[in-house]
């Protein structure tokens, strides 16, 4: 893996172009991420995933997707069933905690069945953000609850469900997107809460799950820590909060570097992410000119980042022997179907 570069890249469509194949082969990103634009027929998904791995010459290269359920679900019916949002699972928990935790585990285990069919081995889930009153709807019903203890418990169940199915979880958006009053896809949210407030609320789920192998950063400014840079590019936030207060020493990838919360050119953003302390630069939109700007600024995996990558790779396991039909029936019986 030492020849891989510290980046995860997107792809433009439902199949690889000759230019993309040659580009990935030459630049060797550590992994790839799929979006709705990449989802064609079932056979096309399998072929695309296999083609990406073939391009970099690694049969186990990570292929990521955001398959949360609710409004963030890249693979949809008829290929995968429609799943409820995290908030729906949180409502089950509110009525019966044991059922809520089981529903979170089951939905993730079902995601793993869906994703494993195509060779997708990483799901950017669980969402551990804890919304506050008045926050942007960019998180909204993607959150399990407004209580950080419930979010932590549900997130742990969701992560365990994925792992049981041989799919690695990625917790997001560290150190917390729940107070963002703007959508970071379009503008930079600024959070003015005190460090004590953040420590007692926003950071709690991440601290409780700090032993997970992978996490994604938040494009949010926390003025109490670094008033000048969002967490994704802030060495101060990453070292003092994410690595320090939260205690996460796993693989930290950025949120999408093409999101407008970040300033500068794509190349400047990639450089800021790499020098700020994230282990991996994530670029999602599959635009070739932008990807070329990213690779010009991102070097090979080495040092602590390489150590974290190797630990994350070692965490991949084979799926259990669970009965898919039985688990789907159980999930429906918990009242979680949509």
N, C-alpha and C positions, 0 to 999 in steps of 0.2 A: 504493500500500500504506500510505501514511501515515494513512489513515483507519481502518485495522485496529487492533484492540486487542491488547495483548500477552498473548494467551491462546489455548489450544487446548482445545476443549470436546468432551465426549461427547454422545451422543444416546440416548434411552431405549429404542428398539425397532428393528424392521426397516423402519419407514417414519416419515416426519416427521409430527408432529401439527401442527395449525394454530397452536397456541401456540408450538411450537418454531420453526416457520418464521418467525413474526413476531418472536420473541425474537432469533434469529440475525440477521435482517435489521436489527433495531434496534441490536444490540450489536456486530456486526461482529468476531467472533473471527478471528484470523489463520488458524486451521485447525481441523480436527476429528480425532477419533480413534475408531476402531471397535473393538468387542469382540465376543465370541461372541454376546451378546444381539442384536447388530445383523445377524447373518448368517442370512438366510433362503434362499430360492431364488436362483439366480444372477441372474435378472432383477431381483429385489428389491434385491440389493446394488448393481447398476448404477444403479437408480432412486434409491436412497438417496444414493449418492455424488453423482449429478447434482443431486438435490434440495438437498443441503447447499450445493453451489456456487451453485446458482440463488438460494438464500436470501440469500447474501451478495453476489451479483452479480459473482462472480469465477470465471471458468471454469477457472482454474488454482489455486484455493485448495488448500493442502496438505491431503490426507486421509491420516492415519497409521493404522498397524495394527502389532500385535506378531505378526509371522509369522516366528518363529524356526525352527520345527521342534521335534520332541520334544513336551514337555508344554505348551509355549507356542506354540500354532498356532491362530489364531482361525478361519481358513477351512480346513475339513477335508473329507475325503471325504464325498460323491462330487464335490464342487465342485473341490477341490484334492487332490492325492495326499497321503498321510501321509508326512511327512519325518522323518528321524532327528534326534536331539539333536546339539548341538555336540560332546558327549563322544564320540559314535560317529565323527564326522568326525576328532576328535582321535586316536582309536585308529587310523584309517587313516593319519594322519600318523606315528604312532609306528612303524608297520610300514614306511612309505615316505613320506618327506616330500613328494616331488613329487606323489604321488597324493593326499595329504591336502590340500595346497593347491589342487589341481585340484578335489577334491570340494567344498571350501568355496566356491570360485568358482562351480562348477556349480549347487550347491543355491541359492545366492542368485540366479543368473541364472534358474533355474526359478521361484523365488518371484516374480521380476519378471514373468515371463510370466503367472503366476496373477493377480497384483495388477493389472497393466495392463489386463486384460480388463474390470475394473470401474472403472477410472479412479483406483484407489488409487496414490498416487505417492510415499509415504514409508513405509519399513519400519524399525521400531525394532530395528535389528540393525546391527552386530554387538555381542554381549555381550563386553566386554573385561575382565570381572572375573576375578581369579586366586584361586581358592579356596585356603584353607589348612586344615590338619588341624583337624577339630572345628567348622568353620564351619556355619552353618545351611544346610539343603538348599534354601533359596529360590533359590540359584544352582545349586549341585550340577552336574547334567549339562547345564546350560545353558552351562557354561564349556567351552572347547576343551581346556584342559589346566591343570596346576598350575605350569607353567613360563611365566613372563611373555613370554619371547622367542617361544615357540610360539603363545601367545595373540595376540601382536601380528601375527605372520605370517599366522595363520589369519584373524584379524579383518580384516586388509588385503585378503586374497583375497575374503572374503565381501562387504566393502564394494564392491570393484571389480566383483563379479558383479552386485550390485544396480544400480550406476551404469551398467553396460553395457546393462542392460535398461530404462533410463530411470526407475528408482526411486531416490530418494535414501535413503542410509543414515543412521541415527542411532546413534552409539556410546553405550553405556551400561555401567555406571552410574558416572559420573565423580564423584570421583577413584578409585573402586574399592569394590566391594561384597563382595569375596572374603573379607574377614576378619569379616564380620558374623556374630555368634553368635546372632542373632535374626532373625526374618522381619519386615522393615520394613512389610509389609502390616498387621501386628498390633501391633508394639511397636518401640521405638527401639533399634537396635543401637548399642553403644558400642565403639569400637576404641581400644585403649590402646598400640598399637605406636608405636615412636619414629618421628620424621620420617625418619631415615636408613633404617629398615626399609621404610617405606612408599615412599620414593623409589627404593629399589633393587629393589622387587618390585611393589607394587600400582600405582604410577604409570607403570610402564614401557610397557605397551601404549598407554595414552592419550598418552604423550609421543611415541611413534613414529608415532601416527596424528593428531597434533595439527593437521594441516592439513585434516582433514575439516570439512565445513561445519556439521554439527549434532551435538550431544551432549545426553545426559540426565543429570541429577544423581542423586546417591545420598542417601537419607534415613539418613545414618549420622553419628554424632558421632566425630570424630577428636580425641581428647583432647590429642594433641601439638600441635594447631593451634588448636582452639577447643573447650574442654570444655563449653561451654554450649549450643551450637547445632549441629544437623546440617548437613552440607555444603549442603543445599538452601537453607537460610535464613541461612547464615553468610557474611557479606561477607568475613571473614578467610580462610576456606577458598577462596572463589571467587577473590578477588583474589590471595592469596599462593600458593595451590597450583594451582588450575585455570588461571588466567590467567598466573601467574608461573612456578612450577616446571615445570608441564606445558607451558605455552606455547600453550594453546588460546585462539584469539581468534575462534572461530566462534560460532554461535547456540547458547546454552545454555538448554535448557528444563528445568523441574523434573520430577522424577518426580511421580506422581499426588498432587495435594494432598489427596485424600480418604483417603489411607492413614493408618493409625492411628499410624505412627511420629511424625507431626507433632502438636503440641499446639495447643490453642485451637480456636475455632470455625473453620468453613470460611473465613469472611471474614478472620479474623485470620491464618490460614495463608496465604491469598492475598496479604495485605499484607506478611507477613514474607518471602515468596518474592520479591515484587516489589522490596522495599527491600533485600533481602539481596544482590542482584546477578544473579539469573537474568534472562535476557531475556524469557522466556515462562513464564507460569503454566499448567500442565497440570492440567485437571480432567476426570476420566474417566467418572464413573458415570451421567451424564445426568440426574440428579435436578434438577428445575427450581428448587426452593427453594435448593439448594446453588449452582447456577449463578448465580442472582440475587445470592447473597452474594459470589460471586467477582467478578462484573462491577462490583459496587459499589466494589471495592477496586483494580481494575486499569485503568490508563489506556491511552491510545493508544501505539502504537509510535513511539518518537522517539529521537533521539540515537544513541548507540552501538548500542543494541538494533536500531534501524531499519537502521543500516548493516549489521549482521550478518544481519538478515532479507533485505536486498537481495542480499547476497553469496550467501546460501543459495538464494534464488530463481534467481539467475543460474547456479547449478550444475546446475539441472535440464536434462537433455538428452533428445533423442529416443533410443529404443532402437536398438541395432544390428540387423543383419539376420540374426541367428543362426537356425539351424534347430532349432526346439524339439524335434522328434522325435529328431533326432540327439543333442542334448544330454541328453535324458532317457535314451536308451539308453546313452550314455557314463557317466552318473551311476550307473545300475544296474550297469554292468560294473565299477565301482570298489568294489562291495560295500557301497554306502551305502544300499541300499533297506531298507525295514522291512516 
